[in-house]
Each structure stands twice: as structure tokens, then as C-alpha cells.
Amino acid sequence: MQDGRAPRIKNRAPAAIQITAEQLLREAQERQEAQFVAPKQRVEDFEELHEYRGRKRKEFEERIRRTRGSIKEWLQYANWEASQSEFARARSIFERALDVDPRSVQLWLSYSETELKARNVQHARNLFDRAVTLLPRIDQLWYKYVYLEELLQNVPGARQVFERWMAWEPDDKAWMAYIKMETRYNELDRASVIYERWVAVRPEPRVWVKWGKFEEERAKVDKAREVFQTALEFFGDEEEQVDKAQAVFSAFAKMETRLKEYERARVIYKFALSRLPRSKSANLYAAYTRFEKQHGTRTSLESTVLGKRRIQYEEELAHDGRNYDVWFDYARLEEGAYQQLKEEGATAEEEEKSAGRVREVYERAVAQVPPGGEKRHWRRYIFLWLFYALFEETETKDYARARQIYQTAVQLAPHKQFTFAKLWITYAKFEVRKLDLPAARRILGAAIGMCPKEALFKGYIQMEFDLREFDRVRTLYEKYLEFDPTNSAAWIRYAELETQLADFPRARAIFELGVSQPLLSMPELLWKAYIDFEVEEGEREKARALYERLVDSSGHWKVWVAYALFEAQPIALPRDEREEEEEEDEEEAEVKMVEGDLELARKVFQRGYNHLKDKGLKNERVALLQVWKNFEETNGTPDDVAKVQGMMPIQGKKRYVDEETGQLVEDYDFIFADDEREATVTSFKFLKMAHAWKAKKAAEPAPPKAPTPEPRGEDEAMEEGGSSDVASSHGGDL
């Protein structure tokens, strides 16, 4: 504290007992000393009272003189005079204040309240009469005036005040107050007349509805119906009055429902929905749906739900006419309604009407042609045509219309830019179902000639195959392969066809022609299918020849693995030998298998390894060795497994200078024993021993921690960096 700085607060934790500001103020008030309290003045006689009043009046007059426009000062002065029972003086002050501001509502209310407290009822009446005459738009004054008259049991006077008030056409609360007063005194006819005057002044739906409910509550049902009918006639059919009419319709129908006149209510709902536009009658449809759920039959309920969903779809389509998903849902809705009518045994006229609605939806949908010439815009659109034709074929049995729909869709699609194989194939299958095969062939032939496509060839071939027209299928495959000779799947399916027809030389010729193509998409599939074909036929020599051709052209490590596994697996006898044995022994059901040759398989593995080694492919060699090792573990001896294990590489580090950046780069690499020169065999063995020693040390439990660090020995140095140094020392060789 000697340097003048504030003391440092060491403990910033909150106090155990917290004191609020309210408690501080209360304690200050309680502990206030008596000498500072303002003295209380006591009036002992009339002279002192007269002196006190004079002094207060002088103060008030002085304040009013200074702030003449402050109504608060006037009110305090007048209320003080009233508290002294000087009503004449208080009246005088109020009148003087009204001269200053005659439109002050607070002043009028205080003046009248003062007179009422003094039980000067006539004075209060006169004040309210003057106030409402001067300020007729202030509802508070009217409410006070009416309340005064009704409190004094002067109902005719209160009614007279209401009549004066209604002449100014106030808001709805004033009308309802008048009606409630008449209802309290059971003057229901007068209340009905007030409702009539009210709707004449303010013809809003809520007023009509309140009037109708009032007549219903007093058991005047015919009068209530008359009110609603008059309201509907008043609103008419104008578009601006649609929402208002909807509210009246809904209230009218609900009233009939409460009266258990369900047929009347249903007629009202249907009449309203027929007059109102669909886009603006969603709420009415919702009310109608609830009504049918409670009081309708299944048929009427489903019809209501359909109408409600139609409105929803129409609103969505009004925003986006090319929203084809909505068109699909809309069409399914109408188709479902048509099918239900048929199941329920509807008349022919009703069925035709429902089918017409389905056709109308489809016609409106297909009229929304996609813009531009991009196929992605047409994909959903074409299905509208397909579903339309399918509906006409399966539901209405109008085959001529279905054929016309297909023809229109085919003419509409821009085939020069793109085509839809599903459209052509569906059209052709329709003609097949109608037993017009020439027409179906003409359709698919025109499609292939106009816009050849793989899906069209497949569909045409499948149709002829189902019809067992194999010569036509062969012709189509030839056209297909002329169109796309690089398609390996087409060559495979063509050969499989000939295999199914037991024409094996022809299938073999097709495979040969396929693999001889200079360009093929995924040729490995075709080669695999060709080899599998020869294996199934039991032609091991031919399959081996194919593998030899494949490894010569490809040399991929997977091909060598497949070749080796082929040599090891047993295969069936050739077909001609199997047929001879079956003739000799017909009772033997099992097919005899020719055992595989494991030595040949090992030779193939070795050849593949050498081939990959010559190409310098290390990762492929590792993959092949892994498969070879698994093969030996399954079929070989421990010596064979050890031999392959000895060929497995060791992963070391290789350091070299990057030509682009000029920096020394360290990368992992595989080190094979047979890749090392004679001079580096010892280094390789040393590296291998270092890896084994490191693995052994990792498997041993950790020794206890020494109290002082010891210098690292040669073994640890070798463990951390030995293999790296060895690999780096032979970096040039790697």
C-alpha cells in the first residue's frame, strides 16, 4: 500500500451469504433514524383545517398556472377537492380543465367517476351524454354509459344509448355487446333484428355465420337456413367472393351435420365443390373428407379423397406443368378409381366417364413435350406414352387406340439425336401379343435400321429366341457383330447360343473369330469364356493351347495363376470319349474326371515367375508367389512350401535422387534373393538375418527400465538403422 496501488484481491470466490439490492434498501428503510423522517401534520380545529385547505389550494393553483396544459395537475387538484367533499369546487375544476382540453378521454372518465362516487347519478348521465356527443368514436365512453344505464336497471335507456351508438356503425364488438344485452333480457327477436342490421352494415362471412348459429341455438332452424341461403345469394359466383362463400358453405354444412341432416350436409358440400374452383377449395375438401369419414359410406369417402388429391395435383401442375412425377401420380390415381368402379360393378356409362378422366390426364401429360434435344429431359416423358398405351391395352381393351399411341410416340421421339430401345421393344411385344409377328419384325427392323443400338439388338434377339427362330437369331447376331465387333459380351452370347444348340464346332469357330479381333472391350471375358468352353468339353490340350496363346499375348500374372490352377484341377473327359463310355456302361451315372498334374502346375508357376522377373514387375511377382505359396500349402510338401517361402522378397528401403526436384527420396522396395548378384549375396543374407533378429526382439517381453540411460550398443544401432543402411548401401543395385 505504500506505492499507492490498489490492494490485490487474492480470493475472488463468491461470499457464502449473498445480499440482494432489495435487502439493502429494506434495511436502510428499517434503520432510518427518527430525526430524518418527515413530520406528520395533525389538524386540531376548523381554523387549522381552513388554513390547510387554503395553503393546498394556493399550491395547486400555482402549479396549474405554471403547467396549464398538464391534465395530470388538473386531475390531482379536482380529486383533492373531491376528497375534501368539496364537490362544487371539484366540479368547477373539472369544467375549467375541459375548457383547456375537451377531447381528453381520461378527463371525462375521471369526472364521471367522481360524480358516481358521490352518487350524483344524474350528473354522471349528463357527463356521459356530453362526452359521447363530443367524442362519438371513443368506444370506452359508450361502454361506460351503457353499463351505467344497465346497472341502474334502466334497460330502455341502455337500449336508447345503444341505438345512438349503432348509428355511428361501430366495430363488431359493439354490435355483439348490444346483442348480448338483448339476449340477457331474453329479447331474442330484438337480437335477431340487430343481427340483420349488422349484416346490412358489415356483410362479412363471420357475421352471417354468427347470425346463423344464433338462430340455430334458439331453435329457429328454418330461420338459420334462410340466413345461410341469403348469404350465399349475396356472395354469388364472383371470383373475389370465393373465399367468403367457402366459409359460409362450410358453416352451413356443419350446422346440418349437427342437426343430423346428413343428406342435406352432403348436398351442400357437393354443391359448394361444384361451384368453387379446385385451386381454392382445399379447406372445404378437407371438411368434406372429415364429414364422409364420420357419416359417409366407403364409396362416398373414397370419392371425396380422390377429389381432394385431384386438387393437390392440379395445384402442383399449375406451378410446373413438366413435373412428370406428378403426372404419373395423377394418372395412377385416376386408373385406381377406374379399376375400383369396375370391381364394384358400375354401369357402362360410369366406367366410360372414369376412363375418359384417365385419358384426359394422359393427353394433358403427353402434351407437355420436353424442351430441347437432351435425352435426360425425355427419359421420364416417354414412360407417360408407355403407361398410356398399357392402360388402353390392359384396362379398356382398346387395341386400336393403344397401337395409335405407340405410333404417335415413335413418330414424336427425335431418333436422329437419340432413341429409346424400350419404346421400340414394347411396341413390338404389343404386336406379338396381337399375333402379328410380321408387324413386330418390321418395327424392330426399322428401329435397327434407323438408330442401331445394343439394347435393340438384344431385345430383337431375345424375341426371336423365345419364338425358337434360331436362324433369325444367328442372322441378328451377325448384324449385331457387324455393328459392334468389339463387344466381347456379344461374341460370348453368340457362342453360348451355338453351345445350347449343340453345334460345338460352330461355337468354337465363333470364339476363334472373336479372339482374333484387333480391338475388343474387356477381352479377358471372351478368353475366359473360350477357355471355360473347352474345359467343359474336356479338351485339356485345346484349353492349354489357349492359355499358351493368352500368356504370349498378355503375360498378366493373373493369367499365369489361372493357367497353373488349370493344370492342377481335374477336368471331365472329352465329349466323344464320354459318349463312348456311356454306350459301354449306361448304368454309370457319374462323369469320369481326368486328374490334374501338380508338376505341370509348378512349372507354370515357375515360368510365370521367370516371365515377370524378366519384365521387372516386382509387385506382380509378389502376388504370384503368394498364390503359389497357398497352392503348395494345400497340395505340396513342407519342402515345396519352404522353397516358395525362400523365394519371397524382403521389403527394404531404396534411396535415389529425384530427377525433377533434385532431392534425395527414400522409398520402399522389394528385394528378391535371385535378383542379387553373386557379390551381394552375403549382404542379402545379412539383411535377412537383421529382419529376423528384429522380429525376435519385438516378440520378447520388454526389460525393466534402467535408472540411468546406457549407451546404445551395436545391436540396437543395427536394429534401428541396420536394414536401412544395408538397403542404402545397395541403392545403386536396386
C-alpha positions in Angstrom: 0.0 0.0 0.0 3.0 2.3 0.2 3.3 2.8 -3.5 -0.4 4.0 -3.8 -1.6 1.0 -5.8 -4.9 -0.8 -5.0 -4.6 -3.9 -2.9 -4.6 -7.2 -4.8 -7.6 -9.4 -4.3 -6.5 -12.9 -3.6 -9.8 -14.6 -3.1 -12.3 -14.0 -5.8 -14.8 -16.7 -4.8 -18.4 -15.5 -4.1 -19.3 -14.9 -0.5 -21.1 -17.6 1.4 -24.1 -15.3 2.1 -25.3 -13.2 -0.8 -27.1 -9.8 -0.2 -29.5 -8.5 -2.7 -30.2 -4.9 -3.6 -33.8 -5.3 -2.3 -32.5 -6.4 1.1 -30.1 -3.4 1.3 -33.0 -1.0 0.6 -35.2 -2.7 3.1 -32.6 -2.5 5.8 -32.0 1.2 5.0 -35.7 1.9 5.4 -35.9 0.0 8.7 -32.8 1.6 10.2 -33.7 5.1 9.3 -33.4 7.4 12.2 -36.4 9.3 13.5 -34.9 12.7 13.2 -34.8 12.4 9.4 -38.5 11.3 9.0 -40.9 14.0 7.7 -43.2 15.1 10.5 -46.9 14.3 10.3 -49.3 17.2 10.5 -52.4 16.9 12.6 -55.4 19.3 12.2 -57.0 20.1 15.6 -59.8 22.6 14.7 -61.6 24.2 11.8 -59.3 27.2 11.8 -56.3 24.9 11.1 -58.3 23.0 8.5 -59.3 26.2 6.8 -55.6 27.3 6.8 -54.5 23.9 5.5 -57.0 23.9 2.6 -56.1 27.4 1.7 -52.5 26.6 1.6 -53.1 23.4 -0.6 -55.4 25.3 -3.0 -52.8 28.0 -3.4 -50.2 25.3 -4.2 -52.5 23.7 -6.8 -53.4 27.0 -8.4 -49.7 27.9 -8.6 -48.9 24.5 -10.3 -51.9 24.9 -12.7 -50.8 28.4 -13.6 -47.3 27.1 -14.4 -48.4 24.0 -16.3 -51.9 24.8 -17.6 -51.8 22.1 -20.3 -51.0 19.2 -17.9 -54.2 17.2 -17.3 -52.4 15.4 -14.6 -52.2 18.5 -12.4 -55.9 19.3 -13.1 -56.9 15.8 -12.1 -54.9 15.9 -8.9 -56.5 19.2 -7.9 -60.0 18.0 -8.7 -59.6 14.7 -6.9 -58.2 16.5 -3.8 -61.3 18.8 -3.7 -63.5 15.7 -4.0 -61.6 14.0 -1.2 -62.4 17.1 0.9 -66.1 16.7 0.0 -66.0 20.0 -1.9 -67.9 18.7 -4.9 -68.9 22.1 -6.2 -65.2 23.1 -6.2 -64.2 19.8 -7.8 -66.9 20.3 -10.5 -65.6 23.8 -11.2 -62.1 22.5 -11.6 -63.2 19.7 -14.0 -65.1 22.2 -16.1 -62.1 24.5 -16.2 -60.0 21.5 -17.3 -62.5 20.7 -20.0 -62.1 24.2 -21.3 -58.4 23.5 -21.6 -58.7 20.0 -23.3 -62.3 19.0 -24.1 -61.1 15.8 -26.0 -59.3 14.2 -23.1 -60.9 10.8 -22.5 -59.1 10.4 -19.2 -60.6 13.7 -18.0 -64.2 12.8 -18.9 -63.8 9.4 -17.3 -62.3 10.8 -14.1 -65.1 13.5 -14.0 -67.8 10.9 -14.4 -66.2 8.5 -11.9 -66.0 11.3 -9.3 -69.7 12.1 -9.7 -70.6 8.4 -9.4 -68.6 8.0 -6.3 -70.6 10.9 -4.8 -73.8 9.2 -6.0 -74.6 12.0 -8.3 -76.2 9.8 -10.9 -77.9 12.5 -12.9 -74.7 14.5 -13.1 -72.9 11.4 -14.4 -75.6 10.8 -17.1 -75.2 14.3 -18.2 -71.5 14.0 -18.4 -71.7 10.7 -20.4 -74.2 12.3 -22.8 -71.9 15.3 -23.3 -68.9 13.0 -23.8 -70.4 10.7 -26.4 -71.8 13.7 -28.2 -68.4 15.3 -28.4 -66.4 12.0 -28.9 -68.7 9.5 -30.6 -65.8 7.3 -31.9 -64.5 6.6 -28.4 -66.0 3.2 -27.6 -64.9 3.3 -23.9 -67.2 6.2 -23.2 -70.2 4.4 -24.8 -69.4 1.2 -22.8 -69.3 3.2 -19.6 -72.6 5.0 -20.5 -74.3 1.7 -21.3 -73.0 0.0 -18.2 -74.3 2.8 -16.1 -77.8 2.6 -17.5 -78.0 -1.2 -17.2 -76.6 -1.0 -13.7 -79.5 1.3 -12.8 -81.9 -1.2 -14.4 -82.8 1.3 -17.0 -82.9 -1.2 -19.9 -84.9 1.2 -22.2 -82.3 3.9 -21.5 -79.5 1.5 -22.2 -81.2 0.4 -25.5 -81.6 4.0 -26.4 -77.8 4.6 -25.8 -77.0 1.5 -28.0 -79.2 2.8 -30.8 -77.4 6.2 -30.7 -74.1 4.2 -30.7 -75.1 1.9 -33.6 -76.0 4.9 -35.7 -72.2 5.5 -36.0 -71.6 2.0 -37.3 -69.0 0.9 -34.7 -66.9 -2.2 -34.8 -68.1 -5.8 -34.3 -67.6 -5.8 -30.5 -70.2 -3.0 -30.1 -72.8 -4.9 -32.1 -72.1 -8.1 -30.1 -72.4 -6.1 -26.8 -75.8 -4.8 -28.0 -76.9 -8.4 -28.9 -75.7 -9.8 -25.7 -77.6 -7.2 -23.7 -80.8 -8.2 -25.5 -80.1 -11.9 -25.0 -79.6 -11.3 -21.3 -83.1 -9.9 -21.1 -84.5 -12.7 -23.4 -85.3 -10.3 -26.2 -84.3 -12.8 -28.9 -86.4 -11.2 -31.6 -84.8 -7.9 -31.0 -81.3 -9.6 -31.1 -82.2 -11.2 -34.5 -83.2 -7.7 -35.8 -79.8 -6.4 -34.6 -78.1 -9.2 -36.5 -80.0 -8.2 -39.6 -78.9 -4.6 -39.2 -75.4 -5.7 -38.5 -75.0 -7.8 -41.8 -76.5 -4.8 -43.6 -73.7 -2.6 -42.3 -70.9 -5.1 -42.4 -71.8 -8.2 -44.7 -68.8 -10.3 -43.8 -68.9 -14.2 -43.6 -68.2 -14.2 -39.9 -71.3 -12.0 -39.3 -73.5 -14.3 -41.4 -72.2 -17.3 -39.6 -72.7 -15.8 -36.2 -76.3 -14.9 -37.1 -76.9 -18.5 -38.4 -75.6 -20.0 -35.2 -77.7 -17.6 -33.1 -80.8 -18.7 -34.9 -79.8 -22.4 -34.6 -79.2 -22.0 -30.8 -82.7 -20.5 -30.3 -84.2 -23.5 -32.2 -85.2 -21.4 -35.3 -83.8 -23.9 -37.8 -85.8 -22.6 -40.7 -84.6 -19.1 -40.0 -81.0 -20.2 -39.8 -81.3 -22.0 -43.2 -82.8 -18.8 -44.6 -79.9 -16.8 -43.2 -77.3 -19.1 -44.9 -79.2 -19.1 -48.2 -79.4 -15.3 -48.2 -75.7 -15.1 -47.5 -74.9 -17.4 -50.5 -77.1 -15.4 -52.7 -75.4 -12.3 -51.6 -71.9 -13.6 -52.3 -72.9 -15.0 -55.7 -70.4 -16.6 -58.1 -67.8 -13.8 -58.4 -64.2 -14.9 -58.1 -63.5 -12.2 -55.5 -66.1 -13.7 -53.2 -65.0 -17.3 -53.5 -63.2 -17.4 -50.1 -66.1 -15.7 -48.3 -68.6 -18.1 -49.9 -66.4 -21.1 -48.9 -66.7 -20.1 -45.2 -70.5 -19.8 -45.4 -70.8 -23.1 -47.2 -68.7 -24.8 -44.5 -70.7 -23.3 -41.6 -74.0 -24.2 -43.4 -72.9 -27.8 -43.9 -71.7 -28.2 -40.3 -75.0 -26.8 -39.0 -76.9 -29.5 -41.0 -74.4 -32.1 -39.6 -75.2 -31.0 -36.0 -78.9 -31.3 -36.8 -78.2 -34.9 -38.1 -79.4 -33.9 -41.6 -76.5 -35.8 -43.3 -78.0 -35.8 -46.7 -78.6 -32.1 -46.6 -75.0 -31.6 -45.5 -73.7 -33.8 -48.3 -75.7 -31.9 -50.9 -74.3 -28.6 -49.6 -70.7 -29.9 -49.7 -71.1 -31.2 -53.3 -72.9 -28.1 -54.4 -70.1 -25.9 -53.0 -67.4 -28.0 -54.5 -69.1 -27.9 -57.9 -69.2 -24.0 -57.8 -65.9 -23.3 -56.2 -62.6 -23.6 -58.2 -60.5 -26.6 -57.3 -57.4 -24.5 -56.5 -59.2 -22.5 -53.8 -61.4 -25.2 -52.1 -58.8 -27.2 -50.3 -60.1 -26.4 -46.9 -63.7 -27.2 -47.9 -62.5 -30.6 -49.3 -60.8 -31.3 -46.0 -64.0 -30.6 -44.1 -66.0 -32.7 -46.6 -63.5 -35.6 -46.1 -63.9 -35.5 -42.3 -67.6 -35.5 -42.8 -67.6 -38.5 -45.0 -65.2 -40.4 -42.6 -67.8 -39.9 -39.8 -71.1 -40.2 -41.6 -70.5 -41.4 -45.1 -70.1 -44.8 -46.8 -66.9 -46.3 -48.2 -67.8 -45.2 -51.7 -68.5 -41.6 -50.8 -65.4 -41.4 -48.7 -63.1 -42.7 -51.4 -64.7 -40.3 -53.9 -64.0 -37.4 -51.5 -60.4 -38.4 -51.1 -60.0 -38.6 -54.8 -61.4 -35.1 -55.2 -59.0 -33.8 -52.6 -56.0 -35.4 -54.2 -57.0 -34.1 -57.6 -56.9 -30.6 -56.2 -53.5 -31.2 -54.8 -52.2 -32.5 -58.1 -53.7 -29.6 -60.1 -52.1 -27.1 -57.8 -48.7 -28.7 -58.2 -49.1 -28.9 -62.0 -50.1 -25.2 -62.1 -46.7 -24.3 -60.8 -44.7 -26.7 -63.1 -46.5 -28.4 -66.0 -43.5 -30.6 -66.8 -43.3 -32.2 -63.4 -43.7 -35.7 -64.8 -43.7 -37.4 -61.4 -46.9 -35.6 -60.5 -48.4 -36.6 -63.8 -47.5 -40.3 -63.0 -49.2 -40.0 -59.6 -52.2 -38.2 -61.1 -52.6 -40.9 -63.8 -52.3 -43.7 -61.2 -55.0 -42.0 -59.1 -57.5 -42.0 -62.0 -56.6 -45.5 -63.0 -57.2 -46.7 -59.5 -60.6 -45.0 -59.5 -61.4 -46.7 -62.8 -60.4 -50.2 -61.6 -62.4 -49.7 -58.4 -65.5 -48.8 -60.4 -65.1 -52.0 -62.4 -64.7 -54.1 -59.3 -67.8 -52.6 -57.7 -69.9 -53.3 -60.8 -70.5 -49.8 -62.0 -72.6 -49.1 -65.1 -71.1 -48.8 -68.5 -71.7 -45.0 -68.5 -69.8 -44.6 -65.2 -66.9 -46.7 -66.5 -66.7 -44.7 -69.7 -66.7 -41.5 -67.7 -63.9 -42.7 -65.5 -61.9 -43.9 -68.5 -62.4 -40.5 -70.0 -60.8 -38.9 -67.0 -57.8 -41.2 -67.3 -57.4 -40.4 -71.0 -57.7 -36.7 -70.2 -54.9 -36.8 -67.7 -52.7 -38.8 -70.1 -53.5 -36.5 -73.0 -52.6 -33.4 -70.9 -49.4 -35.1 -69.7 -48.1 -36.1 -73.1 -48.8 -32.6 -74.4 -46.0 -31.3 -72.1 -43.2 -32.1 -74.6 -39.8 -31.7 -73.1 -37.8 -28.7 -74.3 -34.5 -29.0 -76.2 -32.9 -32.1 -77.6 -31.2 -33.7 -74.5 -32.1 -37.2 -73.7 -32.2 -36.7 -69.9 -35.3 -34.5 -70.4 -37.1 -37.2 -72.3 -36.5 -40.2 -70.1 -39.5 -39.7 -67.8 -41.6 -38.3 -70.6 -41.5 -41.5 -72.8 -42.9 -43.5 -69.9 -46.1 -41.5 -70.0 -46.7 -42.8 -73.5 -45.8 -46.4 -72.4 -48.2 -46.3 -69.4 -50.9 -44.7 -71.6 -50.7 -47.5 -74.2 -50.6 -50.1 -71.5 -53.7 -48.7 -69.9 -55.6 -48.9 -73.2 -54.4 -52.4 -73.8 -55.0 -54.0 -70.4 -57.9 -52.0 -68.9 -60.1 -50.7 -71.7 -59.1 -53.4 -74.3 -59.0 -50.7 -77.0 -56.2 -52.2 -79.0 -56.5 -49.8 -81.9 -56.1 -46.8 -79.6 -53.1 -48.5 -78.0 -51.5 -49.0 -81.4 -52.1 -45.4 -82.3 -50.5 -44.3 -79.1 -47.3 -46.3 -79.9 -47.2 -45.0 -83.4 -47.5 -41.4 -82.2 -44.8 -41.9 -79.6 -42.4 -43.4 -82.2 -43.0 -40.5 -84.5 -42.5 -37.9 -81.8 -39.2 -39.1 -80.4 -36.1 -37.5 -82.1 -34.4 -40.6 -83.4 -31.7 -38.8 -85.3 -30.4 -37.5 -82.0 -31.2 -40.4 -79.7 -33.7 -43.2 -79.3 -35.4 -45.3 -76.7 -35.0 -49.0 -77.1 -37.7 -49.7 -74.5 -40.3 -47.9 -76.7 -39.5 -49.9 -79.8 -39.3 -53.2 -77.9 -42.6 -52.6 -76.0 -44.3 -51.7 -79.3 -43.0 -54.9 -80.9 -44.1 -57.0 -78.0 -47.6 -55.5 -78.2 -47.8 -56.7 -81.8 -46.5 -60.1 -80.8 -49.3 -60.3 -78.2 -51.7 -59.4 -81.0 -50.2 -62.3 -83.0 -48.9 -60.0 -85.7 -45.3 -61.2 -86.0 -44.5 -59.5 -89.3 -45.5 -56.2 -87.8 -43.3 -56.8 -84.8 -40.3 -57.7 -87.0 -40.9 -54.6 -89.2 -40.9 -52.4 -86.1 -37.6 -53.7 -84.7 -36.1 -53.9 -88.2 -37.0 -50.2 -88.7 -35.5 -49.4 -85.3 -32.2 -51.1 -86.1 -32.0 -49.6 -89.5 -32.9 -46.1 -88.3 -30.9 -46.0 -85.0 -28.9 -49.2 -84.2 -28.4 -49.7 -80.5 -27.2 -52.6 -78.4 -30.4 -52.8 -76.4 -32.4 -53.0 -79.7 -30.3 -56.0 -80.9 -30.7 -57.7 -77.5 -34.4 -57.2 -77.5 -34.9 -58.4 -81.1 -32.6 -61.4 -80.5 -34.5 -62.3 -77.3 -37.8 -62.1 -79.1 -36.7 -64.4 -81.9 -35.1 -66.8 -79.4 -38.4 -67.0 -77.4 -40.1 -67.8 -80.8 -37.4 -70.5 -81.4 -36.4 -68.9 -84.7 -32.7 -69.8 -84.4 -31.8 -69.0 -87.9 -33.1 -65.5 -87.5 -31.2 -65.3 -84.2 -28.0 -66.2 -86.0 -28.6 -63.6 -88.6 -29.3 -60.9 -85.9 -26.1 -61.8 -84.1 -24.2 -61.4 -87.3 -25.7 -58.0 -87.8 -25.0 -57.2 -84.2 -21.3 -58.1 -84.5 -21.1 -56.2 -87.8 -22.4 -53.1 -85.9 -20.0 -53.6 -83.0 -17.3 -56.2 -83.4 -15.5 -55.0 -80.2 -18.3 -56.2 -78.0 -17.0 -59.2 -76.1 -20.4 -60.0 -74.5 -22.0 -60.3 -77.9 -19.4 -62.8 -79.1 -19.9 -64.8 -75.8 -23.7 -64.9 -76.1 -23.4 -65.9 -79.8 -21.1 -68.8 -78.9 -23.4 -69.8 -76.0 -26.3 -70.0 -78.4 -24.4 -72.4 -80.6 -23.4 -74.4 -77.5 -27.1 -74.7 -76.5 -27.9 -75.9 -80.0 -25.1 -78.5 -79.6 -23.2 -77.1 -82.6 -19.8 -77.1 -80.9 -17.6 -76.7 -84.0 -19.6 -73.5 -84.8 -19.3 -72.2 -81.3 -15.5 -72.9 -81.4 -15.3 -71.0 -84.7 -17.2 -68.1 -83.2 -14.8 -67.9 -80.3 -11.8 -68.1 -82.6 -13.2 -65.3 -84.7 -13.9 -63.2 -81.6 -10.4 -63.5 -80.0 -8.8 -62.7 -83.4 -10.4 -59.2 -83.4 -7.7 -56.5 -83.1 -9.9 -54.4 -80.7 -12.1 -55.8 -78.0 -13.8 -54.3 -75.0 -12.7 -56.4 -72.0 -11.0 -59.2 -74.0 -10.3 -61.2 -70.8 -14.0 -62.1 -70.6 -14.0 -63.5 -74.1 -10.8 -65.5 -73.4 -12.2 -66.8 -70.2 -15.4 -67.9 -71.8 -13.5 -69.6 -74.6 -11.3 -71.5 -72.1 -14.3 -72.4 -69.9 -16.0 -73.8 -73.1 -13.0 -76.0 -73.8 -12.8 -77.1 -70.2 -16.4 -78.1 -70.1 -15.9 -80.0 -73.3 -13.0 -81.9 -71.7 -10.5 -80.6 -74.2 -7.5 -80.1 -72.0 -5.0 -79.8 -74.8 -7.0 -77.2 -76.6 -7.5 -75.3 -73.3 -3.8 -75.5 -72.7 -3.1 -74.1 -76.1 -5.5 -71.2 -75.4 -3.6 -70.5 -72.2 -0.3 -70.5 -74.1 -1.7 -68.1 -76.6 -3.1 -65.9 -73.9 0.2 -65.7 -71.9 2.1 -64.9 -75.0 -0.2 -62.0 -75.9 -0.9 -60.8 -72.3 1.5 -62.1 -69.8 -0.5 -60.9 -66.9 0.2 -62.5 -63.5 -3.5 -63.5 -63.1 -3.3 -65.4 -66.4 -0.3 -67.3 -65.2 -2.1 -68.1 -61.9 -5.2 -69.3 -63.8 -3.1 -71.4 -66.1 -1.3 -73.1 -63.2 -4.5 -73.8 -61.3 -6.0 -75.2 -64.5 -3.2 -77.7 -64.8 -3.7 -78.7 -61.2 -7.5 -79.2 -61.3 -9.3 -82.3 -62.6 -11.5 -81.9 -65.7 -14.0 -84.2 -67.4 -13.2 -86.5 -70.3 -13.6 -85.1 -73.8 -17.2 -85.3 -75.1 -16.5 -88.1 -77.7 -14.8 -90.3 -75.1 -17.7 -89.7 -72.6 -20.2 -90.8 -75.2 -18.3 -94.0 -75.9 -18.1 -94.9 -72.2 -21.8 -94.1 -71.8 -22.6 -96.6 -74.6 -20.5 -99.3 -72.9 -21.9 -98.7 -69.4 -25.2 -97.0 -69.3 -25.7 -97.6 -65.6 -22.8 -95.5 -64.5 -24.2 -92.0 -63.9 -21.1 -90.1 -62.8 -18.8 -88.5 -65.3 -15.2 -89.7 -65.1 -12.7 -87.0 -64.4 -9.1 -86.7 -65.5 -6.8 -85.8 -62.6 -4.6 -82.7 -62.8 -0.9 -82.6 -62.9 0.7 -80.8 -60.0 4.2 -80.8 -61.5 2.9 -79.1 -64.6 1.2 -76.6 -62.4 4.5 -75.9 -60.6 6.3 -75.5 -63.9 3.7 -73.0 -65.0 4.2 -71.0 -61.7 7.9 -71.1 -62.3 7.5 -69.9 -65.9 5.2 -67.1 -64.9 7.7 -66.1 -62.2 10.5 -66.0 -64.6 8.4 -64.1 -67.2 7.5 -61.4 -64.6 11.1 -61.3 -63.4 12.3 -60.6 -67.0 9.9 -57.8 -67.3 11.0 -56.3 -63.9 7.5 -56.5 -62.3 8.1 -56.9 -58.6 4.6 -56.3 -57.2 3.2 -58.9 -59.7 5.9 -61.4 -58.7 4.9 -61.0 -55.1 1.2 -61.6 -55.9 2.1 -64.7 -57.9 4.3 -66.0 -55.1 1.6 -65.6 -52.6 -0.8 -67.7 -54.7 1.9 -70.2 -55.3 2.6 -70.5 -51.6 -1.1 -71.1 -50.9 -1.1 -73.7 -53.6 1.8 -75.5 -52.1 0.3 -75.3 -48.6 -2.7 -77.1 -49.9 -1.2 -79.6 -52.3 2.6 -79.7 -51.7 5.0 -80.9 -49.1 6.8 -78.8 -46.4 9.8 -78.7 -48.7 7.8 -77.3 -51.5 6.3 -74.6 -49.2 9.8 -73.8 -47.9 11.1 -73.5 -51.4 8.4 -70.9 -52.3 8.9 -69.2 -49.0 12.6 -68.8 -49.7 11.7 -67.0 -53.0 9.6 -64.4 -51.1 11.2 -61.0 -51.1 12.2 -58.8 -48.2 10.9 -55.2 -48.0 13.7 -52.7 -47.8 14.4 -49.1 -48.4 15.7 -47.6 -51.6 17.2 -44.1 -51.8 17.6 -42.3 -55.1 17.8 -38.7 -56.3 14.6 -37.4 -57.9 15.4 -36.0 -61.4 12.7 -33.3 -61.2 13.3 -31.9 -57.7 17.0 -33.0 -57.3 16.2 -34.2 -53.7 17.1 -37.4 -52.1 13.9 -39.6 -52.0 13.5 -42.7 -49.8 11.0 -45.3 -50.9 10.2 -48.9 -50.0 11.1 -51.7 -52.4 11.1 -55.5 -52.6 14.4 -57.2 -52.6 14.4 -60.7 -54.1 17.2 -63.2 -53.4 17.6 -64.2 -57.0 17.9 -60.6 -58.1 21.1 -60.1 -56.2 24.4 -60.6 -57.9 26.9 -63.1 -56.6 28.9 -60.3 -54.9 25.9 -59.1 -52.9 24.6 -62.5 -51.7 26.3 -62.0 -48.4 24.7 -58.6 -48.0 21.3 -60.0 -48.7 21.8 -62.8 -46.2 22.9 -60.2 -43.6 19.8 -58.1 -44.3 17.6 -61.2 -43.9 19.2 -62.0 -40.6 18.7 -58.5 -39.4 15.0 -58.6 -40.1 14.7 -62.0 -38.3 16.6 -60.6 -35.3 14.3 -57.5 -35.2 11.2 -59.7 -35.3 12.6 -61.8 -32.5 13.3 -58.8 -30.3 9.8 -57.5 -30.9 8.3 -60.7 -29.7 10.3 -60.8 -26.4 9.0 -59.0 -23.3 10.3 -55.6 -22.6 13.2 -55.5 -20.0 12.8 -53.3 -16.8 13.6 -49.7 -17.2 17.1 -48.9 -16.2 17.7 -46.0 -13.7 20.3 -44.3 -15.9 20.5 -44.3 -19.7 23.1 -46.6 -21.2 24.9 -46.0 -24.4 23.3 -47.9 -27.3 25.2 -50.9 -28.5 25.9 -52.2 -31.9 22.8 -54.4 -31.8 20.4 -51.6 -31.2 22.1 -49.5 -33.8 21.7 -52.3 -36.2 18.0 -52.8 -35.2 17.1 -49.1 -35.8 19.1 -48.4 -38.9 20.8 -51.6 -40.0 18.4 -52.6 -42.7 18.2 -49.0 -43.9 22.0 -48.8 -44.2 22.2 -52.1 -45.9 19.4 -51.1 -48.4 21.1 -47.7 -48.9 24.4 -49.3 -49.5 22.9 -51.3 -52.3 20.8 -48.5 -53.6 22.5 -48.5 -57.0 21.9 -52.2 -57.4 18.2 -51.8 -56.6 
